[in-house]
């Protein structure tokens, strides 16, 4: 007789995903403000954005521990649990969409920094840049079938 997989981790996973989504929204907001500052004719103040970025990275370290633990339990749970808890899939999809937006805007910001001469070109070589379709391949690799 098969016992169903325990699902007592689902509320914690949802909470962690929502906190992570909030972090993503804060990061996207920062990237948008930086993009606007780079697009403006005024002088760009990189230190201001550096401090915000540093604060966001400090928060990220703690978030990743909870996400990593929840991810392991989610992967072990199996398709039956996955189909019963569609809200987790929805939350994961929302986080993935936010991350894509952040990556795209960050790439544009890097180009803006280069145009202003604030980042040496050697720091953004074509070798260091992710190959085309990198994010799409990541989605395919980590999307449950």
Backbone bond lengths (Angstrom), bond angles and torsions (degrees), N, CA, C in turn:
res aa  C-N    CA-C-N  psi(-1)  N-CA   C-N-CA  omega(-1)  CA-C   N-CA-C  phi
1 X - - - 1.434 - - 1.527 108.35 -
2 X 1.328 116.44 125.44 1.458 121.54 -179.54 1.519 110.04 -85.36
3 X 1.317 115.52 126.72 1.459 120.02 173.43 1.519 108.34 -88.33
4 X 1.313 117.36 138.58 1.463 118.43 177.71 1.526 109.98 -65.09
5 X 1.309 115.04 149.83 1.462 120.54 -180.00 1.523 109.14 -64.99
6 X 1.337 117.37 141.50 1.463 118.84 178.45 1.532 110.33 -64.90
7 X 1.318 114.88 139.65 1.467 119.07 -178.00 1.525 111.24 -119.57
8 X 1.332 117.18 18.55 1.458 119.39 -178.55 1.532 112.98 -67.92
9 X 1.311 117.81 -10.40 1.462 121.29 178.58 1.531 112.07 -85.26
10 X 1.330 118.31 -13.34 1.463 122.53 -174.38 1.541 112.42 -58.91
11 X 1.335 120.07 -48.06 1.483 118.33 179.18 1.531 112.54 -60.11
12 X 1.329 116.52 -39.59 1.471 119.46 178.14 1.524 110.86 -65.67
13 X 1.324 116.71 -41.49 1.459 120.89 179.30 1.531 110.56 -63.13
14 X 1.319 116.79 -44.33 1.466 120.52 178.16 1.525 111.08 -61.54
15 X 1.334 116.44 -42.00 1.461 119.70 178.53 1.527 110.64 -62.96
16 X 1.336 116.89 -44.29 1.470 121.05 178.85 1.526 110.95 -62.78
17 X 1.324 117.10 -41.21 1.460 120.71 179.14 1.528 111.19 -65.41
18 X 1.320 116.72 -38.56 1.468 119.71 179.19 1.528 111.19 -68.71
19 X 1.322 116.24 -38.57 1.468 119.50 176.36 1.530 109.18 -65.37
20 X 1.321 116.10 -40.63 1.460 119.47 178.70 1.524 110.99 -66.20
21 X 1.326 116.97 -38.43 1.468 120.85 176.75 1.530 109.81 -62.36
22 X 1.316 116.98 -38.98 1.463 120.92 176.84 1.529 110.17 -63.40
23 X 1.319 116.54 -41.51 1.472 120.94 176.53 1.531 109.56 -61.65
24 X 1.319 116.80 -42.78 1.470 120.65 178.76 1.522 110.68 -61.84
25 X 1.328 117.18 -41.23 1.460 120.41 178.79 1.528 111.01 -64.18
26 X 1.339 117.08 -39.95 1.460 120.51 176.47 1.524 110.67 -63.65
27 X 1.324 116.13 -41.20 1.460 120.71 179.45 1.517 110.66 -66.14
28 X 1.321 117.00 -41.78 1.459 120.98 177.49 1.527 110.56 -63.70
29 X 1.314 116.80 -40.31 1.457 121.05 177.64 1.527 110.41 -61.44
30 X 1.321 117.00 -43.15 1.462 121.05 177.05 1.522 110.68 -61.78
31 X 1.319 116.54 -45.33 1.467 120.53 179.69 1.531 110.57 -62.28
32 X 1.328 117.61 -38.09 1.473 120.98 177.95 1.526 110.96 -65.58
33 X 1.333 116.81 -44.37 1.468 119.64 178.64 1.524 110.79 -62.96
34 X 1.336 115.94 -40.65 1.457 119.14 178.80 1.534 110.30 -65.83
35 X 1.319 116.24 -39.30 1.464 120.48 178.76 1.529 110.45 -61.73
36 X 1.320 116.65 -43.32 1.464 120.95 178.22 1.526 111.02 -64.58
37 X 1.330 116.41 -40.31 1.467 119.81 179.08 1.524 110.95 -65.92
38 X 1.319 116.35 -37.73 1.465 119.80 178.73 1.529 111.61 -70.16
39 X 1.321 116.91 -31.57 1.460 121.03 -179.09 1.526 112.13 -78.99
40 X 1.346 116.76 -21.93 1.464 120.49 -178.58 1.529 110.22 -74.11
41 X 1.311 114.82 157.11 1.467 120.99 179.34 1.528 111.48 -77.24
42 X 1.344 116.80 -17.76 1.472 121.01 -178.77 1.518 110.49 -64.44
43 X 1.313 114.41 170.85 1.469 117.73 177.64 1.525 108.89 -75.64
44 X 1.270 115.05 138.07 1.464 123.22 -178.19 1.528 108.23 -86.69
45 X 1.337 117.03 133.46 1.460 122.44 179.99 1.532 109.83 -107.92
46 X 1.337 118.10 91.05 1.466 119.92 -174.67 1.526 114.14 -65.23
47 X 1.335 117.75 -29.16 1.466 118.68 -176.78 1.524 112.07 -64.13
48 X 1.328 116.18 -35.56 1.462 120.68 178.29 1.534 110.59 -57.59
49 X 1.309 116.69 -45.24 1.464 121.41 -179.24 1.532 111.03 -73.90
50 X 1.300 116.14 -30.88 1.470 120.58 177.54 1.528 109.80 -60.96
51 X 1.335 116.87 -44.95 1.468 120.36 -179.71 1.529 111.37 -62.62
52 X 1.326 117.39 -44.77 1.467 120.72 178.68 1.521 110.37 -62.41
53 X 1.317 115.87 -42.39 1.462 120.58 -179.80 1.531 110.53 -62.48
54 X 1.311 115.34 -41.83 1.469 120.38 179.49 1.532 110.85 -62.18
55 X 1.327 117.23 -42.90 1.466 121.24 177.57 1.531 111.26 -62.79
56 X 1.323 116.55 -42.11 1.468 120.30 178.62 1.529 111.15 -63.89
57 X 1.315 117.06 -40.01 1.472 119.82 179.52 1.521 111.90 -66.24
58 X 1.325 117.43 -35.87 1.466 119.98 176.37 1.523 110.94 -62.86
59 X 1.328 117.09 -40.25 1.469 120.82 177.14 1.531 111.16 -66.90
60 X 1.326 116.59 -35.88 1.462 121.36 -176.65 1.528 111.91 -62.34
61 X 1.304 117.89 -39.77 1.469 120.78 -179.03 1.524 111.39 -55.47
62 X 1.316 117.17 -45.65 1.467 120.59 -179.98 1.528 111.72 -68.84
63 X 1.328 116.23 -39.68 1.462 120.36 -179.62 1.521 112.17 -62.60
64 X 1.307 116.39 -39.50 1.462 119.99 -174.71 1.522 112.83 -64.94
65 X 1.311 118.06 -29.78 1.468 120.72 178.24 1.532 109.95 -62.92
66 X 1.332 116.63 -49.35 1.464 120.33 178.96 1.513 112.69 -64.92
67 X 1.315 117.25 -41.35 1.469 121.28 179.10 1.521 110.24 -63.36
68 X 1.308 116.56 -43.20 1.466 120.68 -178.37 1.530 110.91 -62.21
69 X 1.325 116.72 -44.24 1.471 120.20 178.89 1.522 111.47 -64.43
70 X 1.334 116.66 -45.19 1.461 120.40 178.90 1.518 112.09 -63.79
71 X 1.327 116.10 -36.68 1.470 120.36 179.55 1.528 111.00 -63.32
72 X 1.332 116.55 -41.87 1.465 119.72 179.12 1.521 111.04 -62.62
73 X 1.327 116.82 -44.41 1.464 120.00 179.01 1.525 111.09 -65.33
74 X 1.336 116.71 -39.57 1.464 121.42 179.26 1.523 110.39 -62.67
75 X 1.310 118.00 -42.76 1.460 121.39 -179.71 1.519 111.35 -67.01
76 X 1.307 117.80 -33.85 1.463 121.49 179.77 1.528 111.96 -76.29
77 X 1.326 116.57 -21.65 1.467 120.55 -173.92 1.526 113.43 -65.63
78 X 1.304 118.07 -36.95 1.453 120.04 177.93 1.514 113.80 93.86
79 X 1.338 116.12 169.36 1.468 121.94 -173.82 1.527 114.92 -63.95
80 X 1.312 117.64 -31.18 1.469 119.66 -179.37 1.528 110.28 -62.85
81 X 1.313 116.53 -46.45 1.467 121.14 178.37 1.519 109.90 -67.02
82 X 1.328 117.08 -39.88 1.465 121.30 179.89 1.530 110.66 -59.19
83 X 1.313 116.74 -42.57 1.464 120.93 -178.70 1.521 112.70 -71.73
84 X 1.323 117.08 -26.04 1.466 120.95 178.85 1.528 112.51 -81.40
85 X 1.314 116.98 -19.12 1.470 121.03 -175.93 1.526 109.64 -123.93
86 X 1.313 114.94 68.35 1.461 121.13 -178.52 1.525 112.40 -66.53
87 X 1.342 116.77 -22.56 1.465 119.25 179.60 1.534 111.18 -64.27
88 X 1.331 117.17 -28.96 1.468 120.34 176.49 1.526 109.28 -68.38
89 X 1.322 116.10 -45.05 1.466 119.43 178.55 1.526 110.58 -60.97
90 X 1.315 116.95 -41.14 1.463 121.31 179.62 1.522 110.37 -62.89
91 X 1.309 116.78 -43.94 1.469 121.37 -179.91 1.532 110.77 -65.13
92 X 1.319 116.64 -40.17 1.473 120.79 177.76 1.525 109.91 -63.15
93 X 1.323 117.23 -43.66 1.461 121.13 179.24 1.520 111.04 -62.38
94 X 1.330 116.71 -40.42 1.456 120.38 179.29 1.533 110.50 -63.71
95 X 1.316 116.93 -43.02 1.465 121.13 178.69 1.532 109.85 -63.58
96 X 1.312 117.63 -42.61 1.462 120.48 178.95 1.526 111.25 -61.21
97 X 1.322 116.84 -41.17 1.471 120.55 178.67 1.530 110.88 -64.26
98 X 1.324 116.71 -41.29 1.459 120.11 177.89 1.526 110.94 -63.26
99 X 1.315 116.77 -41.61 1.465 120.57 180.00 1.518 110.30 -63.20
100 X 1.321 117.28 -41.07 1.465 120.30 177.27 1.526 111.49 -60.31
101 X 1.323 116.81 -43.48 1.457 120.39 178.96 1.529 110.83 -63.07
102 X 1.329 116.17 -41.37 1.467 120.74 179.20 1.523 110.16 -62.34
103 X 1.317 116.44 -46.34 1.467 120.04 -178.88 1.523 111.64 -62.33
104 X 1.311 116.58 -42.13 1.463 120.47 -179.60 1.525 110.61 -64.68
105 X 1.318 116.83 -46.47 1.455 120.42 -178.88 1.531 111.19 -68.14
106 X 1.314 116.81 -36.70 1.463 120.12 177.73 1.522 110.81 -63.38
107 X 1.294 115.97 -40.03 1.473 120.19 177.27 1.529 110.70 -61.57
108 X 1.326 116.70 -43.07 1.464 120.34 176.91 1.527 110.86 -63.85
109 X 1.333 116.50 -38.80 1.466 120.25 178.33 1.525 111.29 -65.03
110 X 1.330 116.96 -38.28 1.462 120.03 176.74 1.527 110.25 -61.31
111 X 1.311 116.55 -41.07 1.464 119.99 178.08 1.520 110.63 -64.97
112 X 1.334 117.18 -38.91 1.461 121.11 177.06 1.523 111.54 -63.98
113 X 1.313 116.01 -40.14 1.472 119.82 176.98 1.521 110.75 -64.31
114 X 1.318 116.20 -40.22 1.463 119.94 177.68 1.527 110.92 -62.76
115 X 1.330 116.94 -43.07 1.465 120.48 179.93 1.525 111.42 -61.74
116 X 1.316 116.55 -34.46 1.460 120.92 178.54 1.526 112.18 -82.13
117 X 1.331 116.53 -7.24 1.458 120.17 179.69 1.509 113.38 76.85
118 X 1.334 117.29 23.07 1.459 120.93 -177.25 1.527 113.60 -91.52
119 X 1.308 116.97 -11.70 1.460 121.46 177.79 1.520 107.33 -127.50
120 X 1.327 116.32 124.81 1.467 117.50 176.88 1.527 110.02 -61.12
121 X 1.305 116.53 138.52 1.464 121.41 -177.53 1.517 111.97 -58.90
122 X 1.328 117.57 -28.52 1.466 119.15 -179.02 1.525 112.47 -65.72
123 X 1.344 117.47 -18.47 1.462 120.59 178.23 1.522 112.66 -79.16
124 X 1.314 117.55 -14.53 1.467 121.64 -178.33 1.522 110.43 -128.13
125 X 1.291 115.99 55.81 1.454 119.18 179.48 1.510 110.01 -71.06
126 X 1.308 116.28 161.36 1.459 120.49 179.56 1.525 110.93 -64.86
127 X 1.328 117.45 -25.70 1.460 120.62 177.91 1.524 110.01 -69.21
128 X 1.331 116.46 -36.83 1.460 120.13 -178.50 1.523 112.27 -76.61
129 X 1.301 117.76 -23.27 1.459 120.85 -179.45 1.525 109.37 -72.46
130 X 1.339 116.45 140.99 1.454 118.04 178.22 1.526 110.68 -64.56
131 X 1.321 116.87 145.10 1.462 119.72 -179.78 1.533 110.67 -67.20
132 X 1.331 116.67 159.87 1.466 119.30 176.83 1.536 109.84 -56.90
133 X 1.291 115.98 147.03 1.477 123.38 179.19 1.526 112.62 68.30
134 X 1.329 118.54 14.39 1.465 121.72 -178.92 1.532 110.50 -60.16
135 X 1.331 116.17 -48.77 1.461 120.17 -177.57 1.525 110.52 -66.60
136 X 1.328 117.26 -39.22 1.468 120.59 178.63 1.524 110.44 -61.62
137 X 1.323 116.37 -40.21 1.473 119.66 178.44 1.521 110.94 -66.67
138 X 1.336 117.21 -37.21 1.459 120.22 176.33 1.523 110.88 -61.83
139 X 1.330 116.47 -42.91 1.458 120.73 177.84 1.524 110.42 -59.05
140 X 1.322 116.20 -47.37 1.466 119.19 -178.70 1.521 110.87 -62.34
141 X 1.323 116.92 -38.81 1.457 120.75 -176.61 1.528 111.68 -67.95
142 X 1.347 117.44 -38.01 1.449 120.75 -172.04 1.528 114.46 -106.34
143 X 1.298 117.85 1.91 1.459 120.59 176.55 1.516 108.82 -84.15
144 X 1.345 116.40 124.58 1.472 118.37 178.56 1.517 111.35 -63.39
145 X 1.275 116.20 140.06 1.464 122.29 -178.15 1.494 110.56 -85.98
